[in-house]
Amino acid sequence: MKARTILLTLALCFVAAVGFASNPNMGTWKLNEAKSKFAPGAQKNNTVVCEAAGDNLKVTVDGTDADGKPTHTEWTGKFDGKDYPVTGDPTSDARSYKTIDDHTTALTNKKGDKVVASGRIVVSGDGKSRMVTLSGTDAKGNKVKSTAVYDKQ
């Protein structure tokens, strides 16, 4: 019985690992600032890391805020469209990702029950770049839109 439980656990881990490996968002992404367009005063996410964390995905983002101060956010969950807590982001406390197709993911940031930003992540067919378009409201209530382009490392 113990051996069967161990084998089943290993099989489930293998299936999860294969599933994560097929997700084109996995890996480390560096901001290509020359190809990106940011709203005035927008935060810039310089590095995004998407990795497996058990049966979840973990997204870690390091960047700079409007004043040039370093930022660090972490989110762990599934790309299933459900809200999961995000830490380190003063503008949101929950984030959801939802897979649209093999290369497109929708994202939503919330503060309480209010959507503060939404957008899409599109990974290129060759998997070497990704574009994140995000629109929302800044801390002053102004509507903002940014497009960030990342290169896979």
Beta strands, then each sheet from edge to edge (+ up, - down):
strand 1: 27-31
strand 2: 44-53
strand 3: 56-64
strand 4: 70-77
strand 5: 84-87
strand 6: 94-101
strand 7: 104-111
strand 8: 114-123
strand 9: 129-137
strand 10: 143-152
sheet 1: 1+ 2- 3+ 4- 5+ 6- 7+ 8- 9+ 10- 1+
end
